[in-house]
Amino acid sequence: MSDEALSQDPLHPRRTTDLLGHAAAEANLLDAYRSGRLPHAWLISGPKGIGKATLAFRFARFLLAEGGQADEPAAGLFGPGDAPQENLDMAPDNPVFRRVAAEGHADLLTVERSVNERTGKLRGEISVEDVRKLPGFFSLTAAEGGYRVAIVDSADEMNRHAANALLKILEEPPARAVLLIIANAPGGLLPTIRSRCRRLTLRPLDDATVAEVLRRRLPETEPAELATLAKLAEGSPGRAISLARLGGVAVYRDLIDLLKPLPELDFAALHAFGDKLGRRENQPAFQAMIDLLSWWLTRLVRFAAAASPPPEIAGGEGALAQRLSQGRGLDRWLEVWEKVCRLVERADSINLDRKQVVLNVFTALSRAAKG
């Protein structure tokens, strides 16, 4: 999906109406708001695609809608006799929801990777210039008299200068402002950033919850495919949706069929697979193959370490994992995983032919399986 298409994606977190599986996290945010001592900075962490950005936008909308009473939150939230709100739900026809979805709310700023004006593509990291938008934003009086809210999505993508600029803001927190920092791997952030934030960690969802998220987001998808996508996603609805868009279920089945003969290779099938993924229109399927192969190798390493078979997703997968893990030790398969990752990184850096990448990767796997 192009950068422009991503910004208009109807499933973007800023346009998502619900969030399943994270009721405890929502309750944590609501309790902090009702206490009248809302922390100025939150670090929302957890695996990629799990719903962190969706939660951040839900809380941002809530604060923007209710924050006009920021000095007396308990009194401003509810009318006489109203029961306290139990989640951050907001109707999509609410004016605040509509303005946030359209990126048009004056009291909300999102800091993310920006477009390089020279290339027209997203930069690979969040720059210091992106983070330096925050002080000016927070210095203004809220347009609607409540909170000003900023979301950093995600802090993992900040370069060193950007991280230092963010730390300076955290050291001098502005009044009536909330900073929601999203991180996939918070351990990689500066310790001083982590220490100045209230931590909120989201956990992977079970397969049934992921499948329900998919059913709501992709209602035309067959139930059997939803179940398979949920298993491939390992608790991440965002990953499941991405794989669905890339044709991930079909790619995974083809991938397992090609892996089954290892250490032998079915060269006719392998060349046909490479030809298919090498076509210009099949770039998304190639991306899915690389992602799924890396994930499958990671599962194989886990299996070799724990000596317990991974859940079967495609037919014959369990027997394949058992045979390969018995033939080679854990250290050997770790080396294979690292080698495949290097091959893919090198292919990206010098723009190798995609079919050749496929052939190189499977040749490396064949050699490893032979020992």
N, C-alpha and C positions, 0 to 999 in steps of 0.2 A: 504494500500500500504506500502511495506517495506521501510526502510530507504534507502536501495540501489536503489530500484525502484524509489523513490522520486527524488533522485539525477539525475537519467537518464530520468525523465519524459519529454516527448516532449512538454508538456504544461507548463513547468517551466517558470517563468518570464524571466529568462536569455535567453530563446529560443523563446519567444513570439515575433512575428513580428509586431503586431499592438496593439493599445489601443484605445478603443472607449469611448466617453463620457467625456473625460478629456482634451479637447482642450485648455480650459482656463489655466489649470495648465501647460501644455506644453508651451503655450505662455509666461507664467510668467518666466519659466526657460530660454527660448530663449532670452527674453528681458534682463534678468539679465546677460546673457553671452555677448550679443551684447553691453551692456553698458560699458564693460571693467572693471567692479567692481563686479565680481562674488563673492558672499558670500562663505566663506570657508566651511560652514556647513549648511545643510538644514534639517529641521524636517518635514518629509512627513507623515501626519497623516490622519486617517479616518477609517471607519469600516473594519474589517478583510475581506480579499478577494476582496476588491474593485478595486484593480489595483495599489496599492502603490509600490510594488516591481517591477511590470512591468514598471511603470514610472521611477523608479530609474535606472533600467538596460538600459532603452532607453536613459536616459540622460547620463549615464556612457559611453555607446557606442558612443554617439555623441561627448562627450568631448575627448574620446580617439582617435576618428577619426580626429577631428578638432583641438585638443589641442596643436598640434605642433606649432600653431601660437598664443599661449596663451597670449603673450605680446601685440598682436595687433589683437584681435578677429574679429573685423569688417572687417579687410582687409583679414584675412586668411580664412574666411568662404566662400566667393563667388568670382567667376571670374568676369571679366569686363561685366557689363550689366546684371548680374544674379539678379533675384529677391530674396529677403531674404527667407530663408527656413521657412515655416509656422508651421512645426511640427518636431518631432524627428524620423521620418521614416528612416529606413535603410534597404537596400536590404539584404536578408538572405545570398546571396553569397558574400557580402562584407567581406574582410579578417578580419576586426575588429569584425563583427557580429559572424563569425565562431569561432574566438578565444575566445570570451566571452562565447558563447554557450558551448564550450568545456572546459570551466574553465581553459583556457591556456593563458590569457593575463597577461603579467608581470606587467602592471600598474594598475591592478584592484584586489582588495582584498575584499572578502565577509566575514563578521564576523557574525556567526550564531551559533546555538547550535552545539556542536561538538559531535563526537561519543566517548562514554566511552570505552576505550580500553579493560577494564576488562569484560564488559558485551556485547560489540558489538552493543549497542543500543544508540540512541541519548540521551544526557543528558536532564534533565528537564528544564535547564536554561542555559543562556550564562554565562560562568565563567570569572573570572578575567584573567585567562590564555588566553582565546579567545581574549579579548580586548587588551591584552598586545602585540598582534601581530602588532597592528597599529603603535606604535612609530618606530619600526624597518622598517616597510614598508614605512612610510612617510619619513624616514631619507635618503632613497636611492634616487639617481637621477633617474628621469623617463627614462625608457629604450628607449622610442621613442621621448624624448625631449619635451613632453607636460605636461599634468596633470598626477598626480597619484590620483586615485579615490578609495574610500572605501565605502562599503555599509554595514550598520548594520541592520540585519533583524532577529528579530525585537527587538527594545529597551525594549519592555515590558517584554522580557524574560531575561533581565540582572539581576543578583543578585546584592546586595548592593555594593560589592567590585568591580564588573565589572562597575557599574554606576559611581563610584568614579574615576576609571581609565579612563573612557571615558571623564569625566569632566576635568581631568587634560590635556588631549589632546586638548579639546576645549579652555582651558585657554591659551594654547601656540600653536596656529594654525601654522602648517608648511606652507612653501611657495609652491605655485603651486600645491596645493592639495585640493581636494573637498571631504567632508564627507557627505554622504547621510544616514540619520538616519530615519528608518521606525518605526512608532509607531501606534498601534491600539487604545490605550488609553493614549494620551500624558499627561493627568492630573496626571497620576501615576508616571511620571518621576520627577527627581529632578528639582526644579524651576530654578536652575542655569544652567542646561543642556538646558532647554527650552529657557532661555533668551539669550543664546549664539548661537542660530540657527535662520536662516530665516524660518518662518513657511509657510507651504504649505499644505492646508487641502483639501482632496478629499471628495466629497459628494456621497451618494448612487445614483445609476443609476436608470432610470425608467425601467419598465418591458420590454418595447420594445427594449431598448438598451441591456439589459441583454440577452434577447432572441436572438438578433443578434450575440452577443458574442458567445453564445452557438452554434448557427448555424454554425459559422465559426470554432469553436473548436471541435464540435461533429457533423459533417455533416450527419451522418447516423441516428441521433435521429429524431423521428417523431415530426412534428410541434406542435401537441397537447401536447406532453410531454415537449417540450421546453417551451411552454407557462406556463405549470404548474410549472416547475422548476424555471422559472423566478419569479413567485409569491411566491414560498417558499423561494427564496433567499433574498428577501427584498433589492434589489439593489446591491447585491454582486455577481458578476460573479464567483468568486472563490468558494463561498459557493454552487452555482448552479452546478458547475462542480463536486465538491466533492459529492454532493447528487446524481448526475447522475451516478457516478461511484459506489455508494453504493446502487443503486436501490431505491432511496429515494421516488420516486413518488408512487410506489407500496406499500412501507412500510407505507407511510402517509395515503393512502386510507385504508389500513388494520387497522391502528391506529384509524382513525376516526370511522370506523365501530365498533370497540371494545368500543369506548367511548360513542357512541350514546345511549346505554341502561342505562347509569349511572342515578341513583345510583345502579341499578341492574347490574349484570355481566353475560355475556354469558360464563359460565365456560368451556363448550366444545370448543368454539371458542378460548377462552383465553389460554387453555392448548395446543391447536393445534398451536397457534401463538408462545407460549413459546417453544414448542418442535422444531419448525422450526428455531427460532432464537438461540436456544441452540446448534445447530449443529456446529461443528468446522468450516465448510466451510462458515457458515453464520455469522461469526464475523462482517464483514462489515455492514450487514443488522441490526445487533443488535446496532452497533454504530449509524447508521442512525436513528433507533427508539428512542434511548435515546436523541439524538440531537433534533429530531423533536418534541418529547413530551415536552421537556423543552421549545422549541420555542412556541409550541401551548399554553402551560400554560402562558407564557409571554404575548401572544396575548390576552388570556382570561382575564388576570389582566388588560391589557390596556382597553379592552372592558368594564370591570366592572367600571373602573375609568371614562371613557369618555361617557359611555352609548350609544355608536354607534357601530353597528355590524361590525365585521371584514369582509374583502372581502371573499367570498365563494370560496374555492379551491377544496374541496371534497364535494360531495352531502350530504346535511343535516347538514353541519358544522355550518352554521349560526344559524339555529334553536337550535342546541345543545348549542352553546355559549350563546344564549339568555336565554335559560332555566336554565343553570347552574349559570349564573351571577345573575339572578333574585332570585334564591334559596338561595344563600349565598352572603355575602358582600365582598367588596374588601379586607378587612383585612384577612378574612378567606382564600381566594384564594392565597393571598401572603404567608400565612402560609403553604398551600398545596405545592406551588411551592418550598419553602425552604425545606420542608420535603422530597419531591421527589429528590431534588438535593442532600440532605444528604444521602438518601438511595443509590443513584447511586455512590456517592463518597465512601461510606463505602463498597459497592460491589467491586469497583475497588481496594480498599486498601487491602481487604482480599480475593480477587479472588473468589467471590461467583459464584455459578452456574447461568448461564445467565437466564435460565428458571425461577429460583426462584426469580431473580431480577424482571422479568416481572410480576410475580404473586404478589410480594410484592408491587410494584408500583401501580398496578391496584386496589389492596385491599385498599391502602391508598387513592386513588382517590374515590373509592366507599364510604368509611367511611366519607370522606369530603363532598361528594354530599348529603349524608343522613343527615349530620349535627349532 
